[in-house]
């Protein structure tokens, strides 16, 4: 049985992370090391997100305008401001919670 929390942890959160990593890497031209440090993840994880080895199904989030706009907004904030990992985490939750409702996960 797959509980809603399992879906969030194994599916939704990695999809949001991948979309965020892709925007920081492609649109804002940050290095993999910088992205890893900013998000509190490993450089290997960043590489896997970029190569599509993790959360390769994240493109479906781009179809949900509210979620897509929120991810882009967070990427812009990270690019412009010196946010801490904790601040990014809080803003990340503000993306995840509405996405859960829209996707009918929780």
Secondary structure, DSSP 8 states (H G I E B T S, - for coil): ---HHHHIIIIIHHHHHHHHHHIIIIIS---HHHHHHHHT--HHHHHHHHHTSS-TTTHHHHTSHHHHHHHHHHHHHHHHS---HHHHHHHHHHHHHHHHHHHT--
